[in-house]
Amino acid sequence: MSPSTANLNIARERVGNVDKVGFADVLRIIMEIVEMDADLNGVEAKTHVIEIIRILINETAEDDKDWLVEMVDSGIVSSMIDVIICASKGVLDLNNKKCPLRSLFKCKPR
């Protein structure tokens, strides 16, 4: 199933060019656009986000195109979407002092 023309056009307007530096913001913007489409369930929405990203990469990416395509093809973008969804639902508990990831960050506990 391909993404709706309306969602794709909104993404084109809001995103502009896709590159490495702004990729996380591009992903967030496209997820927000697709989230507004009430006709899509979770799996369909995720598929639409990935397809819109793939289209925008092919249309706008220049120097970073190979890297961006690899991000999509390798499943990294899919995993990023899953993490963002978990965070939005409060499933991630990164502030937990027992969290094993905490040792990777140099932030002081509040």
C-alpha positions in Angstrom: 0.0 0.0 0.0 1.5 3.3 -1.0 1.1 6.5 1.0 -1.7 8.9 0.3 -1.0 11.7 -2.1 -2.1 14.2 0.5 0.3 12.9 3.2 3.1 12.8 0.7 2.5 16.4 -0.5 2.3 17.7 3.1 5.6 16.0 3.8 7.2 17.5 0.7 6.1 21.0 1.8 7.2 20.6 5.5 10.5 18.7 5.0 12.3 20.1 2.0 15.6 18.3 1.6 16.5 15.1 3.5 20.1 14.8 4.9 22.0 13.1 7.7 22.0 16.1 10.0 18.2 16.7 10.0 17.1 13.1 9.6 15.6 12.7 13.1 13.5 15.8 12.6 12.4 14.6 9.2 11.3 11.3 10.7 9.4 13.1 13.5 7.6 15.4 11.0 6.6 12.6 8.8 5.3 10.5 11.7 3.2 13.5 12.9 1.8 13.9 9.4 0.9 10.2 9.1 -0.5 10.1 12.6 -3.2 12.6 11.6 -4.5 10.0 9.1 -7.2 8.3 11.2 -7.7 5.6 8.5 -4.3 3.9 9.3 -3.6 1.4 12.0 -0.1 1.2 13.6 1.5 -1.2 11.1 0.0 0.7 8.1 1.1 4.0 9.5 4.7 2.7 10.0 4.7 1.4 6.5 3.5 4.8 5.2 6.1 6.7 7.1 8.9 4.5 5.7 7.6 4.8 2.2 7.3 8.6 2.4 10.9 8.8 3.7 12.0 6.5 0.9 10.3 8.8 -1.7 11.7 12.0 -0.2 15.2 10.5 -0.1 15.0 9.6 -3.8 13.6 13.1 -4.6 15.8 15.3 -2.5 18.9 13.7 -1.0 22.2 14.5 -2.6 25.5 13.8 -0.8 23.9 11.6 1.9 21.7 9.5 -0.4 23.5 6.2 0.0 23.7 6.6 3.8 20.0 7.4 4.0 18.9 4.6 1.8 21.0 2.2 4.0 19.2 3.5 7.1 15.9 2.6 5.5 16.9 -0.7 3.9 18.7 -2.0 7.0 15.7 -1.5 9.2 17.2 1.2 11.3 14.4 3.6 10.5 11.9 1.0 11.4 13.6 0.5 14.8 13.8 4.3 15.3 10.0 4.5 14.7 9.5 1.8 17.3 11.6 3.6 19.9 9.8 6.9 19.3 6.4 5.2 19.7 7.5 3.6 22.9 8.7 6.9 24.2 5.5 8.6 23.3 3.5 6.0 25.2 5.7 6.3 28.2 7.1 2.7 27.9 10.7 3.9 28.0 12.0 4.6 31.5 15.4 6.2 30.8 15.3 8.2 34.0 15.2 5.0 36.1 18.4 4.9 38.1 18.6 1.2 37.6 18.4 1.5 33.8 21.6 -0.1 32.2 21.6 2.7 29.5 22.1 5.3 32.2 25.8 4.5 32.5 26.2 5.5 28.8 25.1 9.1 29.5 27.2 11.6 31.3 24.2 13.5 32.8 24.0 14.1 36.5 20.8 12.7 38.1 18.4 15.4 39.2 
